[in-house]
């Protein structure tokens, strides 16, 4: 997707437009759809009332929120009372994990090193402050989770257990079988939380069939606004809120709701679901094209996890491994007008590789190769991919490829 740069000269009274940027970091965030912006602006102009107020201004705003709540519930095949609006997936995940310990008596958490930092750090916080036992399932070199190991762990203790495993990994794109995980949890009287931030609005999700207890969403992952998301909390769970001070969101999340943001979330969800088949087909085609072009033009390039596979990987993410060490690759591509990531945006400022890369790469690959996450939207074009390949070929000329035989562990 190309973006415009607008400049204005006071002296000449002339606007100039320069097409100079390509965006390939959609797993970090996505540009707002025009229809979303229009819906939010209209709400801010016309529906500024406090949803907790009993007068007509407040009740008009309240109706907008409840309409989106029903819309989300219909998508997930759950009841509206099970949808709690939050500021983002990070808040949702924090609330679920910490409240499960604080209010539901969870004494043990089973997770994996592949989780997003908002999940892994919430778990470690509960371990440090509440003495929760934590068990990790180490993934294999493809980034897959052994469900037999999960079952063994579930059967190994009578402690009240929460399993927290994501639906799709945000760095390598692997899809995990949350339906099977939910079944194992139910069979062993454990609660199941899944970070579904990367799959909400990107896949058909039926929580009447997938018996997950808790899930999370961030609107900005599917062309909605930042600062709004939701938590799915199954009504039978008994979870309580950790932000108190008001009755909003079924007393699970106190504070005046972000009405315009929630309306934007609803409009983005509507657009995504109405175009899901077309968007999926387009992005899968772009992803396949990217894998083919990179394989043909960059000798020694490899792909991490199952990101280059169609059946086991989400169509939005392609995780590549360049056959040389170049920690400045992101900056170099940015200088060429291409926005891309080497991993999760939430840890992009870190001086060491992400935990996900440490789990799926060998020591040789960590020492001699460079991971690159390319992530797509329905706006991404083949021309964008061609530009990326050209830029990588230019950068690669400065490196001697000595390790094309490095293998995944």
NUMARDO-834613 format. One record per residue: x, y, z of N, C-alpha, C, O in turn. Coordinates in steps of 0.1 Angstrom, whole numbers, plus 5000, padded with zeros to 4 digits. Example, Ala and Ser with C-alpha at 12.3 -4.5 7.8 and 13.67 -1.06 7.14 Angstrom:
513249435078512349555078513249675078514249675085/512849785071513749895071512950005079513450115080/
end
This chain:
500849885000500050005000500950125000501750145009/500750214991501450344990500750454997499550454998/501550545003501050655010501550785004502650784999/500750885005501051014999501751105010501351105022/502651195006503151295014502751435007503051454996/502051515015501551645010502351755015502651765027/502851845006503551965010502852085004502352074993/502952195011502352325007503352435007504052455018/503452504997504352624996503552754997502652774989/503852825008503152955009503453054998502553124993/504753054994505153144984504453124970504053214963/504252994966503652964953502252924954501552914944/501752904967500352864969500052734961498952714955/501052644962500852514954501052394964501952394972/500152294963500252174970501052074960500752074948/501951994966502651894959502351764966502251754978/502251654958502051524963503151434959503551424947/503751354969504851264966504451124971504251104983/504351034962504150894965505450824969506250804960/505750804982507050754985507150654996508250615000/506050605001506150505011505250385009504150385003/505750275014505050145013504950085027505850085034/503750045030503449995044503249845044502349795038/504149775050504149625051504249575066504949475068/503649655075503649615089502249615095502049665106/501349545088499949545092499649455104498649465110/500649375108500449295121500649385133500149355144/501349495131501549595142500349685143499849705154/499849735132498649815131498249835117499049815108/497049875115496549895101495950035099495550095109/496050095087495450225085493950225087493250125083/493350335092491950335093491250345080491650415071/490150275079489350275067488550415067488250465077/488350465055487650595054486350595060485850685067/485650475058484250465064484350465079483350515086/485350415085485550415100485750555104485150605114/486550635098486850775101485550855101485250925110/484750835090483450905088482550875100481850955105/482450745103481550705114481950765127481050805135/483250765130483750825142483550975143483151025154/483751045132483651185132482151225134481751315142/481251145127479851175129479351145144478551225149/479951045150479651015164480151125173479351175182/481351175171481951285179481151415178481051485187/480551435166479851555164478451555170477951645176/477751435168476351425171475951345183474851365189/476851265188476551175199477551195210478251095214/477751315216478751345225478251315240479051335249/477051275242476551255255477251135263477851055257/477251145276477851045284476850925285475750945289/477350805281476450695280475750655293474750575293/476350695304475750665317474650765321473950745331/474550875314473450975317472150925313471950855303/471150965320469750915318468950995307467950955302/469451115304468751205295469051155280469851065278/468351215271468351165257469751165251470151085243/470551265254471951275249472751155253473451085245/472651115266473351005271472850875265473550785262/471550855264470950735260471150715245471250595240/471250815237471650805223473050745221473250655213/473950785230475250735230475250585234475950505229/474450565245474350425250473850325239474350215238/472850375232472350285221473350245211473450135206/474250345207475350315198476250205203476650115196/476650215216477450115222476849975222477449885218/475549975226474849845227474649785213474649665211/474449865203474349815189475649745185475649635179/476749805188478049745184478249615193478849515188/477849615205478049505214477249385208477749275208/476049405203475249305197475849255184475849135181/476449345177477149315164478349225167478449125160/479149255177480249165180479749035185480348935181/478749035194478248905199477748815188477848695188/477048875178476548795167477648735159477548625155/478748805157479948755150480548635157480848535151/480548645170481248535178480248425183480648325189/478948455180477848355184477748345199477748235205/477848455206477748465220476648565224475948615215/476448585237475448685241476148825243477348825246/475348935241475949065242476549085256477549165257/476049025267476549045280477948995282478649025292/478448915272479748855273480848935266481948895266/480449045261481349135254481549265262480649335265/482849285266483249395275484149485267485249435264/483849605265484649695257485849745266485649785278/487049745261488249795268489049885259488449935248/490249925263491050015255491849935244492249995234/492049805246492849735236492949585240492449545251/493649505232493949365236494849355248494649265256/495749445250496649435261495849455274496049375284/494949545275494149565287493249445289493149395300/492649395278491849275279492549155285492049085294/493749125280494549015284494949035299494948935307/495349155303495749185316494549155326494749095336/493449205322492249195330491849045332491549005344/491848975322491448835322492448745331491948675340/493748765328494748685336494748715351494748635359/494748845353494948895367493648875375493648835387/492448885369491248865376490948715378490448675388/491448635369491348485371492048445383491548355390/493148505386493948475398493348535410493048475420/492948665409492448745420491048695425490848685437/490248665415488848645418488348505416487248465421/489048425408488548285405489348185411489048065410/490348225419491148125426492148045418492547935422/492548095406493548025398494848015406495348115410/495447895407496647875414497847835404498947835408/497447795392498447755382498047805368496847805365/499047845361498847895347499747815338500947805340/499147755327499947685317499947775305498947825300/501147805299501247895288502447845279502947735281/502947925270504047895262504948025260504448135263/506248005257507148125255506748205243507448305240/505748165235505448235222504448345224504048415215/503848355236502848455238503348595237504448625239/502348685234502648835234503048875248502648815258/503848985248504449025261503349065271503549055283/502149115266501149155276500549035283500049045294/500648915277500248795283501348735292501148705304/502548725286503648665294504048745306504348695317/503948885305504348965317503248965327503548985339/501948955323500848945332501048815340500748815352/501348705333501548575340502748585350502548545362/503848645346504948655355504648755367505148725378/503848855365503348935376502548855386502748875398/501648765381500948685390501748585398501548545409/502848545391503748445398504548525409504648465420/504948645406505748715416504848765428505248755439/503648815425502848875435501948785442501548805454/501448675435500448585441500948445443500248365448/502248425439502748285440502148185431502148065434/501648225420501048135410502048045404503148085400/501747915403502647815397502547835382501447845376/503647845374503647865360504347745353505447715356/503647685344504247585335504247625321503247675316/505347605314505447645300505547525291506247425295/504947525280505047425269506047475259505747575252/507147415258508147465249507747425234507447305232/507747515225507347485211508547415204509647415208/508147345193509247285185509847385175509447505176/510747345166511447435158510547505148510847605142/509347455145508347515137507347605144506547675138/507547615157506747705165505447635169504447705173/505347505168504047435171504047395186505147375192/502847385192502647345206502247205206501347165199/502847125215502546985216501346965226501446985238/500146935220498946925228498946805237498246795247/499746705234499946585243500646635256500246585267/501546725254502246775266501246865274501246855287/500446935267499347015274498446925283498246945294/498046815276497146715283497846655296497246645306/499146625294499946575305499946675317499846635328/500246795313500246905324498946925331498846935343/497846925323496546935328496246825338495546855348/496646705335496346595344497246575356497046495365/498346655356499446635366499146705379499846685389/498046785380497846865392496346885394495546895384/495946895407494546925410494347075412493247115416/495447155411495247295413494347365403494347315391/493647465407492747535397493647595387494547675390/493447565374494347605363493747695353492547675349/494547785348494147865336495147835326496447845328/494747795314495547775302495447905294494347955290/496647965290496648085282497548065270498748065271/496848035259497548005246496948085235495748085233/497748155227497148245216496648165205496948045203/495748225197495148165185496148165173496348065166/496748285171497748295160498948375165498748475172/500148325162501248405167501548525159501448525146/501748635165501848765158503148785151503248885143/504148695153505448715147505648615135506248645125/505248485137505448385127504148345120504248265111/502948385125501748355119501148215121500048185115/501748135129501247995131499848005137499548085146/498947915132497647905138497547785147498047675144/497047805159496947695169495547655170494547735169/495347525173494047465174493347495187493347415196/492747615188492147655200490847575204490447565215/490247515193489047425196489447305204488847265214/490547245199491047125206491647155220491347085230/492247275221492847315234491647335244491747295255/490547405239489447425247488747295252488347285264/488747195243488147065247489046995258488446945267/490347005256491246945267491047015280491046955291/490847145280490647225292489347185299489347165311/488347175291487047135297487046995303486546975314/487746905296487846765301488646765314488446665322/489446865317490346865329489946975338490747015347/488747035337488247135346489147255347489347325357/489847295336490647415335489947525327489147495319/490347645331489847765323490747785311491947755312/490247835300491047865288490848005284489748055281/492048075283492148215277492948205265494048145264/492448275254493248285242493348425237492348495236/494548465235494848595229494448585214495148525206/493348645210492848635196492948765189492248785179/493848845193494048975187494348975172493849055164/495148875168495548865153494448795145494548805132/493448735151492448665143491048725143490248705134/490748815153489448885153489248955140490149035136/488148935133487748995120488548945109488348995097/489548855111490348795100489948655098490248595087/489148595107488648455105487248445111486848525119/486548345106485248315112485548255126486248155127/484948305136485048255150483748225156482848315156/483548105160482248065166482448015180482847905182/482248105190482548065204481447985210481547945222/480347955203479447855207479947715204479447625211/480847705195481447585191482847565198483247465203/483647675198484947675204484747725218484447845221/484947635228484547665241485647735249486047695260/486147835243487147925250486348005261485248045259/486948025273486348105283486548255282485748335285/487748285277488148425276488948455263489648365259/488648565257489448605245489548755244488948825252/490348805235490648945234490749005220490848925210/490549135219490549195206491049345206490849405216/491749385196492149525194491649565180491949505170/490849675180490249725167491249765157491049755145/492449815161493449865152494149755143494849795134/493849635146494449525138493549495126494049425117/492349555125491549535113490949665108489749675105/491849765107491449895101490449975110489750065104/490449945123489650025132490650125140491850125137/490050195149490950295157491750235168491450125173/492850295171493650255183492850305195492050395195/493150235206492550275219491250215222490550265231/490850115214489550045217489749905213490349865203/489149815221489049675219487949615227487149685232/488049485229487049415238487649285244488549235238/487049245255487349115260486049035259484949085262/486148905255485048815256485248735269486248675272/484248745277484248685290482948595292481848645293/483148465291481948375291481248395305481848395315/479948415304479148455315479248355327479048385338/479448225323479548125334480848125342480948055351/481848205337483148205344483148265357483948225366/482348375359482348445372483448545373483748595384/484148585362485248675363484748815368483548855364/485548885375485249025380486249125374487249085370/485849245375486649355369487849385379487749365391/488849445373489949495381490049655381490849705388/489349715372489149865372487849895378486849865372/487849955390486649975397486350125398487150215394/485050165402484650305403483450335395483150455395/482750245389481550265382480950145377481550035377/479650145373478950025368479050005353478449905348/479950075346480050055332480549915328481149845336/480149875316480549745311480249635321481149545324/479049625325478549525335479349515347479549415353/479849635351480749645363482049575362482749545372/482449535350483649465347484849565343485949525343/484449685339485449785335484949925337484249975328/485149975349484650105352485250215343486450205339/484550325341485050435333484150465322483550375316/484050595318483250635307483750575294484850575291/482750515287483150435275483650535263483250645263/484550475255485050545243483950535232484150445224/482950615232481850595223482250595208481950505200/483050695204483450705190484350595186484250535175/485250555196486150435193485350305191485650225182/484350285200483550165199482750165185482550065179/482150285182481550295169482450255157482150195148/483750305158484750285148485050135148485250075137/485150065159485349925160484249855152484549755145/483049895155481849825149481849845134481649745126/482249965129482249985115483449905108483249845097/484549905115485649825109485349675109485649605099/484649625119484249485119483249455108483349355101/482349545106481349525096482049525082481749435074/482949615079483649615067484449485065484449425054/485149445075485949325074485149195072485549115063/484049185079483249065077482449065064482348955058/482049185059481349185047482249155035481849105024/483549175037484549155026485549045029486549025023/485148955039486148865044486648765034487848745033/485748715025486248625015487148685005488248635001/486848805001487648884991488948924997490048904991/488948975010490149015016491048895018492348905016/490548785023491348665025491948615013493148585013/491248605002491748564989492848654984493948604980/492648784985493648874981494948864989496048854983/494848865002496048865010496748725009498048725010/496048615008496748485006497548494992498648434992/496948554982497648564969498848644971499948614965/498748754978499948844980501048774988502148784985/500648704998501548635006502248524998503548514999/501548444990502148344982503148414972504248364970/502748524966503548594957504848644964505948634958/504748694976505948744983506848624986508048644984/506348514990507248394993507948354980509148314981/507248344969507848304957508848404952509948364948/508648534952509548634947510848634956511948644951/510648634969511748634978512648514977513848514977/511948394975512748274973513548274960514648224960/512948334950513648334937514748444936515748424929/514648554944515548664942516548684954517548744952/516348624965517248634977517748494980517148424987/518948464974519548324977519748304992520248384999/519248184996519448145010518448185019518448155031/517448265015516348305024515548185028515348095020/515048195040514148085046512948155052512948275054/512048075057510848125063510648055077510747935078/510248135086510148095100508848035104507748065098/508847935113507647875117506947805105507547745097/505647825104504847775093504247895085503247875078/505048005085504448125079504348115064503548195058/505148025057505048015043504047905039503847875027/503347845048502347735045500947795046500747885053/500147745038498747795037497847745047497047815053/497947615050496947545059497147585074496247585081/498447605078498747615092499147765096499647785107/498947855087499447995090498348095085497748075075/498248205092497348305089497848385076499048405075/496948425068497348485055497948625057498448685047/497948685068498348815070499848835073500448945072/500548725076501948725081502848635074502548515071/504048685070505148605064506348635071506848755071/506948545078508148565086509348505079509448385077/510248595074511448555066512648555074512748625085/513648485070514948485076516048505066516348425057/516648625066517648665056518948595060519248585072/519748545050520948465053522148545056523248505053/521948655063523148735068522648825080521448845081/523548865088523248945100523249085097524249145092/522149155099522049295096520949355105519849365102/521449395117520449455127519849585122518849635128/520449645112519949775107518949765095518549865089/518549645092517649615081516349705081515949755071/515749705093514549785094514749935090513949995083/515849985095516150125093516450155078516050245072/517250055072517650075058516350065049516250145039/515449975052514249965044513350095046512750135036/513350145058512550265061513150385053512350465048/514450385051515050495044514750485029514850575021/514450365025513950345011512450355009511950324999/511750395020510350415019509450295022508350295018/510050195028509350065031509250045046510250025052/508050045051507850015066507649875068506749805062/508449815076508449675079508949645093509449735099/508749525098509149495112510049375112510049285103/510949375123511749255125511049165136511649065140/509949205141509249125151508049205156507449285149/507649175168506449245174506749385176507849425181/505849475173506049615174506149655189506849755192/505549575198505649605212507049575218507349625229/507849505211509249485216510349525206511449485206/509949615196510849655185511949735190513049745183/511849795202512949875207513949795215514949845220/513649665216514549585225515849555218515949555206/516949545226518249525221518549375218519549345211/517649285222517849145220516749085212515649145212/516848975205515748915197514548885206514748865218/513448875200512248845207512248695212513048615207/511448665222511348525227510948435216511348315216/510048475208509548395197510648345188510848235185/511548445184512648415175513648325182514248235176/513848345195514748265203514248115204515048025205/512948105203512347965204512447895191512647765191/512347965179512147895167513447885159513647815149/514447965163515747975155516847905163516847895175/517747845155518947775161519947885166519748005162/520947845173521947945177522748005165523048115165/522947915155523647965143522848065136523348165132/521548045135520648135128520548265136520548375130/520548255149520448375158521748465155521748585155/522848395154524148465152524448515138525148615137/523848455128524248485114523148525105523448565094/521948525110520748555101519948675107520148715118/519048725099518248835102516748805100516348785088/515948805110514448785108513748915103514249025106/512748885095512048995089510548955089510248855083/509649035095508249005094507549105084507549225085/506949035074506249105064504749075066504348965067/503949185068502549155071501649245062501949355059/500549185058499749235047498349285051497849245062/497749365043496349395044495749385030496349355020/494449415029493749405016494249515007493949514995/494949615012495449725004496849694998497349764990/497449585003498849554998498749504983497849434980/499749544975499749514961501049434958501949434966/500949364946502149294942503349394939504449364940/502949514935503949624932504749654945505949684945/503949654957504649674970505649564972506749594977/505249444969506249324971507449344962508549314966/507149374950508249394940509249504945510449484944/508749614951509549714956510449664968511549694969/509749584976510449524988511649434983512749444988/511349344973512349254968513549334962514649304964/513249434954514249524948515149584959516349584958/514549634970515249704980516149604988517249634991/515649484990516349374997517549334989518649304994/517349324976518449284967519549394967520749354968/519249514968520249624969520949614982522249634982/520249594993520849595006521749465007522849475013/521349355001522049235002523449234995524349154999/523649324986524849334979526049374988527149344985/525649434999526749475009527149365018527949385027/526549245017526749135026527349015019526848985008/528248955025528848825019527948715025527948695037/527348635017526448535021527348405024527648335015/527648385037528448275041527748155047528348055050/526448175050525748075058524448035052523448015059/524448015039523247965032522847825036521747785033/523747755042523547615046523047605061522847495066/522847725068522447715081521047655081520147705074/520747565090519447495091518747535103519347565113/517447525102516647545115516947425124517347315120/516947455137517247355147516147245147516247145155/
end
